[in-house]
Amino acid sequence: MGKSKTRILRKGIQNQLQKLSREDAIRGVVSYLNSNDNNSAKDLISMFGLQADEILEAGASYESVVAIKRIFM
């Protein structure tokens, strides 16, 4: 891959990650868990190192958090 393509890809990746804050990630995890999209929720949890109590306080159901409890250990 050429230098230009590499630079464009890195710039795009950095722009996406700068726009996602920890609070946005928590809200995203809650919405993913409430809609039963566990894979996307697990990705955000592992990326930001979120804890179960943070997600519960944001409004996720207890059952959905218990269903993915292995990721918090």
C-alpha positions as CSV (number, residue, x, y, z in Angstrom):
1,M,0.0,0.0,0.0
2,G,1.3,3.4,-0.9
3,K,2.1,6.2,1.6
4,S,-1.0,8.2,0.6
5,K,-3.4,5.4,1.1
6,T,-1.9,4.5,4.5
7,R,-2.1,8.2,5.6
8,I,-5.7,8.5,4.5
9,L,-6.7,5.3,6.4
10,R,-4.9,6.4,9.5
11,K,-6.5,9.8,9.4
12,G,-9.9,8.2,9.0
13,I,-9.4,5.9,12.0
14,Q,-8.1,8.7,14.2
15,N,-11.1,10.9,13.3
16,Q,-13.6,8.2,14.2
17,L,-12.0,7.4,17.6
18,Q,-11.7,11.1,18.6
19,K,-15.4,11.6,18.2
20,L,-16.3,8.7,20.6
21,S,-16.1,9.7,24.3
22,R,-16.4,7.3,27.2
23,E,-19.9,8.6,27.9
24,D,-21.0,8.0,24.3
25,A,-19.5,4.5,24.6
26,I,-21.5,3.8,27.7
27,R,-24.7,5.0,26.1
28,G,-23.9,2.8,23.0
29,V,-23.3,-0.2,25.1
30,V,-26.7,0.3,26.9
31,S,-28.5,0.6,23.6
32,Y,-26.7,-2.5,22.2
33,L,-27.5,-4.5,25.2
34,N,-31.2,-3.5,25.3
35,S,-31.5,-4.5,21.6
36,N,-29.6,-7.8,22.2
37,D,-26.6,-6.9,20.1
38,N,-24.0,-8.4,22.5
39,N,-21.1,-8.5,20.0
40,S,-21.1,-4.8,19.4
41,A,-21.5,-4.2,23.2
42,K,-18.6,-6.4,24.0
43,D,-16.4,-4.6,21.5
44,L,-17.1,-1.2,23.1
45,I,-16.7,-2.6,26.7
46,S,-13.3,-4.1,25.9
47,M,-12.2,-1.0,24.0
48,F,-13.0,1.4,26.8
49,G,-12.5,-0.9,29.8
50,L,-16.0,-0.3,31.1
51,Q,-17.3,-1.8,34.3
52,A,-20.6,-3.5,35.0
53,D,-21.7,-0.9,37.5
54,E,-21.2,2.0,35.0
55,I,-23.4,0.2,32.5
56,L,-26.1,-0.6,35.1
57,E,-26.2,3.0,36.3
58,A,-26.6,4.2,32.7
59,G,-29.8,2.1,32.3
60,A,-29.0,-1.3,31.0
61,S,-31.1,-4.2,32.3
62,Y,-29.5,-6.4,35.0
63,E,-30.2,-9.5,32.9
64,S,-28.4,-8.3,29.9
65,V,-25.3,-7.3,32.0
66,V,-25.3,-10.7,33.7
67,A,-25.5,-12.4,30.3
68,I,-22.1,-11.0,29.3
69,K,-20.5,-11.1,32.8
70,R,-17.5,-13.0,31.6
71,I,-16.2,-10.0,29.8
72,F,-16.0,-8.0,33.0
73,M,-13.7,-10.5,34.7
